[in-house]
Amino acid sequence: MTNVSIISLGIKELEVLKNKLVERDAEVKIFSSLEELSNDGTSTLICHSDALNKSKDEAKNLLSLARSLKIKKIIQIENYASTFSLKSELGKSFIRINLIKDDKYSLEVLISYALDDEKFITGSKESLMLKNLSKKVANTDVTVFINGPTGTGKEVVANYIHDQSSRKENPFIAVNCAAIPENMLEAILFGHEKGSFTGASHSNKGIFRAADKGTLLLDEISEMPLSLQAKLLRVLQEKKVTPVGGNREVEIDVRIIATTNRNMAEEVKNNNFREDLYYRLNVFPIKTFRLSQRSDDIIPIVVSIIKKNNDENKDFPYLSRKAQEFLKNHSWSGNVRELENVILRSLVLSNSMNINAEHIIVDESVQNHNEYYQQLEDKIFALGN
């Protein structure tokens, strides 16, 4: 949970801001001046530019206070009138955001930035529900099966479950079952002895043993060969592994999370996946949603992408109303991965300044590579003139 403190001076949208932050699972406290702030665990401070523009000394007091209270982030709200900035002192931990009167879009950007330290972005009710489910199951050791389309954040959910669990101080290891050659997968998972196969010049304990006391993510498990599924089932039942070329069983203590983008009922029906293994894995099923089904997550995700990739010496780019409307209404067939590509593209076209609708080029708007590059060249030419 993010702890947010607000200095109310000059923020007319205070009540709306507070309510929306609380809806997003933040703990919010209101203060009337800098002097009232105390060491109460605040991680994010929101204040109006008026609190900084009275004097340079007052701004320096805020900087000193932020350091002493270990405040991670300061958000300065302004109306295009700021005369002093702490950007040079605080870098990416400081941001100035223009909050335009009655503009729900600039308010949404502010809220998203305030909360983007959360590893699990919850701008929509669907994501908040998913986060709450993940938090509940994190307190147990049951196996979790996450199903959802490519690019919908299945590994993010798995990471969050691990981080919220009693195993968080121990390893989190992810292995993509579709990316490893079939003849190597068993040795990579369960380990191997020296000389057990050609090229095995030394022994290896394998991923299961490397993840001992922690969490193992079996990504795209539906791609695992049938021949190995039976061995995995036995490992899950017995909680022991036998390295390739060895005859000694080794006990393991690993929490398993599996993911897939396939319809597992169909995979079982078509004999592509063992039914007994499916039920062993599917103890606690979790479904991730397409981005188009949770449009309220789009701007928070955009803010997170921009913050991660923006030059720390530049203020946060203003997302125009039309740009945000387009982003929220696009279908995003490639989900978060497509959205990230489009935002990185727009940062280049806008020189990380204000992002307008003309800076946004989506993959679905072109039919072939030549058309795409021609459209991109046209955009760059138009923006340069």
N, C-alpha and C positions, 0 to 999 in steps of 0.2 A: 504494500500500500504506500502511495506517495503522500508525504506530508506537505501541504501547501499553506503558506502564510500570505495574506493579502494586506497591504497597507491601503486603506480605502480611499485616501485622498484623490479626488478627481476621477474616480471610476464610477460613472453613472450606471453602468451595467452590473454593479456589484452583486445584486441578488441573483440575477440570471447566471452570472459567472460562477458564483458559489454553488448554486443548485446543480449546474451541469457538471462541475467538478465532483460533487458528491455522488451524482449518478454514475460517474465513471470510477467509483470506488476509491476516491481520494479523501483524506482527512483534511478539512479546511479550517483555518483559524483567521479571524479578522482583527487587525490592529489599526489604530488611528495614527500612529507615528512610528518612526524607526526606533525611538527610545523604548517602546513597549515590547519589542522583540526580546525573547528570552531563549535560553538553551532548551528548547522543547522538541528537538529532533526535526526541525524544519529542513526539508531537502530542497524545496523550491520557494522562492520569494517573488511575488508579483507586486509591482509598485508603479505608480503613475510618474511620468516625466517631471511633474511638478515637485516630486519629492527629491529630485536630483538637480533641478535647474536653479534653485534658490542660490546656491553657492557651490564652488568647487570643493570647499571644505566639507560640506554636508555629504557630497558624493563620496569623498574619501572616507568619511565616517562609515558610510554604508559598506564600502569595500573592506574596511577593517572589521566591521561587524560580521560581514559575510564570512570572512576568514576565521574569525574566532568561534563562530557558531557552526562552522563547517557546512555552510549552505552550498549546495552543489550547483545551483542554477538561479540566476536573477533575470527576471523578465521585466523590462521597462516598457510600459505602455505610453504611447505618445500619439499626438495628432499632427504629425509632420512638423513639430516645433522644437525638437530636442536640440539643446546647445552643448550638452556634455554627455560623453559616453564613456563607460568603463570597458569598452571592447578591448582596448590595448592592454588592460590589466588582467582581464578575466578570459579573453579569447572566446572559445565556444561555450563557456559556462555563462556568458552574458549575451542577451539578445534584446533588440528593440523591435517592437511590433506595433504597427499602426492599427489602432482599434477605431474603426469608423462608426459613427453613430448609426444605430439601427441596422448595422450590416452583420447579418448572422454568419457570413463567410469569414470575416476577419476575426470574429469571436471564436469560431470553430478552430481556426489556425492557432489562436492563443491557447485554447484549452489543450489542443493536440500537442503543442510544444511543451506545455507545462507537465504533461504526463508521459512524454515519450521515453523517459528512462525506464518505464515499465517494459519488460521484455515481451509481455503479452499485451498487445494493443487491443483495447476494448471500447471502440467508438460506437459499436452497434449492440443491440440487445442480444443478438445471436452470439457474438464473441464474448460478451459478458457471461452468458449462460455456459459457454464452452470453458471459459476460465474457471468458473465456479465448480464445474464438474471435475476439471483437471485438478483443482486444489483439493477436492474431497478425496479423489482416488490417490493422490500423492501421499496421503497419510497412511496408506496401506502398502502391501507388497504384492498385490494381485497383478496379474498380467493384463496389459492394456493393448487393445487392437484399434489403431487409428486408421479410418478409411476416409478417403476424399480425393478429389481431382488433383492432378499435378499442379504445384505452385500455390497451394492453399494453406501452407504453413504447418504441415504435419510434423516436421522436425522441430519447429518452434514449440508446438504443444508438448512434444516429448521432452525437450529441454526444460520446459517450465515445470513439468511433473517431477523431473529429477531435482531441480533447484528447490522445489517446495517440500521435498521428502527428507527423511532422516539419513538418506544416502548421499546428500548433496556435497559432502566433503570428500567423497570417493569418486572414482572415475565415471564419466559418461562417455561411452564409446558408441559410435554409429558405424554400421557397415551396410553398404548397398549390395544386396544379394544379387542384383541384376548386373552389377559392374565387374564381378569377379568370375573368371573362367570356371566352368563346372569342375574341372579336374583339380582346381586349387582351393575351392571353397571349403571343403572339409578340413584341410590342413590349416587354413587361415582361421576358421572358427574354433576348432578343437585343439590345434597345435600339432606338432609332429616331432618325431625323434630324429636325431642325426642319422643320415643314410637311409631314411625310410623311403625316399624316392630320388630320382635323378635330380641333382642340383641341391639336395638337402645337406649342405656342408656343415650345418649346425642345427641344434634343436631349437624349437620355438614353442612357447607356452600357449599361443593362440589367443584369440580375442575374448573368449569366455573367461579364461583365467585372468587376463589383463583387466577385465571389468569386475573382478571379484570385489564384493562388498558395495559395488556401485550399480549402474544401470547400463544395459546393453540394448541399443536400438537396432532392430533387424528391419532395415528399410527395404521396401518393395519385396516383402517376403513371398509374395505370390509368384515371383520369378525363380524361387528356389527349386532345383531339380527334385523330382519325386524320389530318386534314389537317396537323397540326403534328408528328405523330410522325415523318414522313419528314424534316422539317427538323431535328428533334432528332437523328435517326440520323446525318445528314450532319455535324452539329456534333461529335458524339462520335467519328466516324471521322476527320474532318479537323482537329479541335481548332482550329477557326476559326469565328467568327460574323460574319454580315453584318447590320448594323442595318436595320430596316424603313425603306425610302426611301433606302437607301444602296447603293453599288456597290463598296465597299471592304471586303475581308475583314480581320478583326482576330484575331490569334492569341491563344489563351487557354491557361492552365495551371490546370485545375480538377479536383479529385477529386470524382467523382459518387457520391452515395448516393441510392438511390430506395426508396420504401416503397409498400406497398399492403396493403389488407385483403381483396383479392379472390383468387379462384382463377385465377392467370394462365394456366394451361393451358387452362381453359375460356374465358377471354377471348380467347386466341389462336384457339382452335377456332371460336369464334363470330364471328370477324373483327372483334372490338372492339379488338384490339391487334395491332400488327404483329409477326410472328414474328421478323423480323431484328432489330428493336429490343429485343425481349424477350431474345434471346440476347446482344445487346451489353451489356445491363444486368445480366443474371443471371450475371456472372462468379463472384461469391462470394455465394451465397444464405445468408441468416440467417433463422431462424424464431423469432418471439417467442411465448411461451406465455401462455395464459389464466391468470388469477390462481388459479383453482380447480385448475390443474395444478401449481402451485408454492406450496402453502399455507404452506410455511416462510418465504416472503417477506412474508407478511401482517403479522406483528407488527413486523418491521423497517420496513416501509412506514408502518404506523400511527405508530410512534415518530417517524419523520421528519416526518410530517404534523403531529403534535402539537407537536414542537419548533419547527417553522416558524411555527405559528400561536398558540402559547401565550404569554401575557403573561410577559415576561422577569422580572418581579418575583415570579412565583409559582413554587413548586417543581413538578417534573414530576408530572402526575396519576398516581395509582396505577391501573393497569388490573386490574380484578378477574379472578379465575380464570374465572368464568362469562362475563365480557365477552370475554376472549381465546378461550375455547372457541367462543363463538358466532361471533366474527370469523373464526376459522380453519376453521369448518365450513360457513359460508355459501357459496352457489354463486358469487356475484359476477358476474352476467351482464354487468354494465357494467365489469368489471375495475377497474383502479386508479382511474379517474375516479369510479365509483360508491362505492368504498371511501373516497375522500377526502371526498365529500359526506356520507357517513354519520358519519365521524369529526368533521368540522366541526360537524355537527348535535349530536353527543354532547357536544362541548365547550361548546356553548351551554346544553344541558339540564343539564349537570353543573356549570355555572359554573367550568369548568376545574379542578375539584377531582377527587376520585376518580371514575373512570368505571366504572359498573356496567352489568350487562346491561340494566337498565330504561332506560338512557340511549341505547340503540342502537335506532334505527328504520330499517329498510331499505325501499327502494322496493317490493320484490317482495311485502311483507307487506300491501299495500293494492291494491284493485282500481280505485279512482278517486280524483280529487282530494278530493271531499267526505269520503270515508272516511279519506284520509290526514290531512287537517286535523283531523278529529274525533279521530283517534288521537293526533295531536301535542298537541292541547289537553288530552286526557285525561292524557297523560304529564306535561305541565307542571303541571296541577292536582294530580296525585298527588304530584309531587316538591315542590310548594310547601306541602303539608300534612303 
